[in-house]
Amino acid sequence: MRTFIQLALMTLMLGTVVVTNSAIADELRTSHLLPIDASVDSLRHGQTVGVLYSENTVDNLSYLERYHAMAQNGARDALDGRIRQAFVNSSDPELAIDWLMSSLQGAFLSVTVYSSLDDLVQAHPDVVVMLDTHNQLLTPRNDQVEARFIARFYDANLQYIAKAEGSVHKQVPSVWVHDQAAPEIAAQIEQQRDVQLDALKQFDASLKALVRAG
């Protein structure tokens, strides 16, 4: 009963966390990156890369930060430590971005994130990457966990080349029930992190295939 009451408190908190999504196509239009096909052969390890975060990515990071902060700070003395830590571990807002940047840095000579397209164009990187991320985590109204990561590549003339991506979707059994013990609940919540890691591994394989093809 105590575990259920604890989860009820977390329900109230996570119920206030929402995610907003913006269409990738709209981001491309507003950034003037037109999807005109160039050759995948133009991707090589020795190139410099400039990265832009899509509006979707900025929104997604904000969503993860709110979820993570709620897990860390909400109902601190009322929630079982194992359950709280599972929420915290599985909502790390830096996990995906750090992994994606590391993947790109391993594939190219140098990788720099820019705050605007104008700044990026002035820097003249060999390749432009529009990085788009999406996460959906557990809430009392949602048992669908999703992680999707896409890097769209453009040449120096902002012509579209190709994309690397990883995507995993999973339904997690409801944790908001009466008859589960804390360790079982924590293990189910941790699946959120596993979904992210599986999608990131897919992204790695996709990126390596692109650069190998180039």
Secondary structure per residue as TSV (DSSP state, phi and psi in degrees):
chain	resnum	aa	ss	phi	psi
A	1	M	-	360.0	-41.0
A	2	R	H	-62.0	-41.6
A	3	T	H	-61.7	-40.8
A	4	F	H	-63.2	-41.3
A	5	I	H	-63.2	-41.2
A	6	Q	H	-59.9	-45.0
A	7	L	H	-65.5	-32.7
A	8	A	H	-61.8	-38.4
A	9	L	H	-64.8	-43.0
A	10	M	H	-65.2	-32.8
A	11	T	H	-58.2	-45.7
A	12	L	H	-62.1	-38.1
A	13	M	H	-74.0	-51.5
A	14	L	H	-69.1	-20.8
A	15	G	T	-64.4	-16.9
A	16	T	T	-91.0	-5.4
A	17	V	-	-94.3	120.3
A	18	V	-	-126.8	158.4
A	19	V	-	-116.9	138.9
A	20	T	-	-111.9	140.2
A	21	N	-	-120.7	140.4
A	22	S	-	-117.0	144.5
A	23	A	-	-67.8	136.4
A	24	I	H	-61.8	-39.8
A	25	A	H	-60.2	-38.4
A	26	D	H	-63.8	-38.8
A	27	E	H	-63.1	-42.1
A	28	L	H	-63.2	-40.8
A	29	R	H	-66.5	-44.2
A	30	T	H	-69.2	-24.6
A	31	S	T	-93.6	-0.1
A	32	H	T	62.9	28.2
A	33	L	-	-95.7	101.9
A	34	L	B	-88.9	136.8
A	35	P	-	-78.8	67.5
A	36	I	-	-101.0	119.2
A	37	D	-	-64.4	126.3
A	38	A	-	-109.3	-172.5
A	39	S	-	-93.8	137.8
A	40	V	G	-63.9	-19.1
A	41	D	G	-64.2	-13.7
A	42	S	G	-81.5	-2.7
A	43	L	-	-92.3	121.1
A	44	R	-	-139.3	156.1
A	45	H	T	-63.0	-32.2
A	46	G	T	-84.8	18.3
A	47	Q	-	-96.6	157.0
A	48	T	E	-92.0	143.7
A	49	V	E	-127.1	133.5
A	50	G	E	-108.8	131.3
A	51	V	E	-112.5	134.8
A	52	L	E	-116.3	137.8
A	53	Y	E	-85.9	130.4
A	54	S	-	-68.1	162.5
A	55	E	H	-60.3	-34.7
A	56	N	H	-60.4	-40.5
A	57	T	H	-66.6	-42.5
A	58	V	H	-60.8	-44.9
A	59	D	H	-63.6	-40.9
A	60	N	H	-64.6	-41.5
A	61	L	H	-62.3	-40.7
A	62	S	H	-63.7	-41.1
A	63	Y	H	-60.7	-47.7
A	64	L	H	-64.7	-38.1
A	65	E	H	-63.8	-40.3
A	66	R	H	-67.2	-44.4
A	67	Y	H	-62.1	-44.6
A	68	H	H	-63.7	-45.0
A	69	A	H	-63.8	-38.0
A	70	M	H	-65.1	-40.6
A	71	A	H	-66.2	-36.0
A	72	Q	H	-74.9	-39.2
A	73	N	H	-110.9	-19.3
A	74	G	T	-78.9	140.2
A	75	A	T	44.9	46.8
A	76	R	T	-55.7	-42.7
A	77	D	T	-91.8	-5.1
A	78	A	T	-101.8	-20.3
A	79	L	S	-98.8	136.6
A	80	D	-	-53.4	132.7
A	81	G	H	-58.6	-34.1
A	82	R	H	-68.5	-38.9
A	83	I	H	-69.5	-45.0
A	84	R	H	-58.8	-46.1
A	85	Q	H	-64.6	-33.7
A	86	A	H	-64.7	-43.0
A	87	F	H	-62.4	-42.4
A	88	V	H	-64.7	-49.8
A	89	N	H	-61.3	-36.9
A	90	S	T	-89.0	1.4
A	91	S	T	-123.3	18.6
A	92	D	-	-54.9	113.0
A	93	P	T	-69.7	-16.1
A	94	E	T	-92.8	-14.7
A	95	L	H	-55.8	-55.9
A	96	A	H	-68.9	-46.0
A	97	I	H	-61.7	-44.8
A	98	D	H	-61.1	-42.5
A	99	W	H	-64.7	-47.0
A	100	L	H	-62.5	-42.9
A	101	M	H	-66.1	-39.6
A	102	S	H	-62.3	-40.1
A	103	S	H	-61.5	-46.1
A	104	L	H	-65.4	-40.3
A	105	Q	H	-64.8	-31.5
A	106	G	H	-75.2	-20.3
A	107	A	H	-95.2	-21.5
A	108	F	S	-131.3	168.3
A	109	L	S	-64.4	-47.3
A	110	S	E	-149.9	150.1
A	111	V	E	-135.1	125.6
A	112	T	E	-129.8	133.9
A	113	V	E	-91.3	133.2
A	114	Y	-	-116.5	149.1
A	115	S	S	-84.6	-16.3
A	116	S	S	-150.5	158.7
A	117	L	H	-65.2	-35.9
A	118	D	H	-60.7	-45.3
A	119	D	H	-62.9	-40.3
A	120	L	H	-64.8	-46.1
A	121	V	H	-61.1	-38.9
A	122	Q	H	-65.5	-27.4
A	123	A	H	-80.8	-17.3
A	124	H	-	55.4	52.8
A	125	P	-	-69.2	160.5
A	126	D	S	-70.0	-34.2
A	127	V	E	-134.6	140.9
A	128	V	E	-109.8	135.4
A	129	V	E	-121.9	126.1
A	130	M	E	-97.5	113.7
A	131	L	E	-98.1	122.2
A	132	D	E	-122.5	128.1
A	133	T	E	-129.5	149.9
A	134	H	E	-147.7	132.4
A	135	N	E	-131.6	141.3
A	136	Q	E	-126.7	122.1
A	137	L	-	-112.0	171.8
A	138	L	-	-66.2	136.6
A	139	T	B	-140.6	169.4
A	140	P	T	-58.3	-23.4
A	141	R	T	-100.7	0.7
A	142	N	B	-141.7	126.0
A	143	D	-	-115.1	13.7
A	144	Q	E	-98.1	119.4
A	145	V	E	-106.7	132.1
A	146	E	E	-140.6	143.4
A	147	A	E	-137.4	129.9
A	148	R	E	-140.0	126.9
A	149	F	E	-131.1	127.5
A	150	I	E	-134.6	131.7
A	151	A	E	-117.2	115.0
A	152	R	E	-97.2	129.1
A	153	F	E	-104.0	137.4
A	154	Y	E	-130.4	150.8
A	155	D	-	-83.1	-175.2
A	156	A	T	-64.1	-19.9
A	157	N	T	-95.6	12.4
A	158	L	-	63.5	31.5
A	159	Q	B	-95.6	135.3
A	160	Y	E	-63.6	136.0
A	161	I	E	-108.5	-60.3
A	162	A	E	-171.9	-177.8
A	163	K	E	-140.5	150.4
A	164	A	E	-112.0	141.6
A	165	E	E	-154.0	158.2
A	166	G	E	-146.9	137.5
A	167	S	E	-149.7	131.0
A	168	V	E	-137.4	136.2
A	169	H	E	-129.3	134.8
A	170	K	E	-147.8	139.3
A	171	Q	E	-93.1	124.5
A	172	V	-	-102.0	131.0
A	173	P	-	-52.9	142.0
A	174	S	-	-58.5	132.3
A	175	V	S	-93.9	-5.4
A	176	W	-	-95.2	56.3
A	177	V	-	-126.8	167.7
A	178	H	S	-78.6	-35.3
A	179	D	S	-103.9	25.0
A	180	Q	-	-108.9	143.5
A	181	A	-	-81.6	158.7
A	182	A	H	-56.4	-44.8
A	183	P	H	-59.9	-36.9
A	184	E	H	-67.9	-42.4
A	185	I	H	-62.6	-45.7
A	186	A	H	-60.0	-41.3
A	187	A	H	-63.6	-38.2
A	188	Q	H	-67.2	-41.9
A	189	I	H	-64.0	-38.1
A	190	E	H	-61.4	-18.7
A	191	Q	H	-61.5	-21.6
A	192	Q	H	-60.3	-41.5
A	193	R	H	-68.6	-39.6
A	194	D	H	-61.5	-38.5
A	195	V	H	-62.2	-44.7
A	196	Q	H	-60.5	-46.6
A	197	L	H	-63.8	-39.2
A	198	D	H	-65.0	-40.7
A	199	A	H	-66.2	-37.9
A	200	L	H	-67.6	-37.1
A	201	K	H	-65.4	-37.8
A	202	Q	H	-61.8	-42.2
A	203	F	H	-60.4	-45.1
A	204	D	H	-54.4	-48.9
A	205	A	H	-64.0	-39.5
A	206	S	H	-65.6	-43.3
A	207	L	H	-64.5	-44.8
A	208	K	H	-61.9	-37.8
A	209	A	H	-65.1	-38.3
A	210	L	H	-64.7	-50.0
A	211	V	H	-68.1	-35.3
A	212	R	H	-64.5	-39.7
A	213	A	H	-65.9	-32.8
A	214	G	-	-76.0	360.0
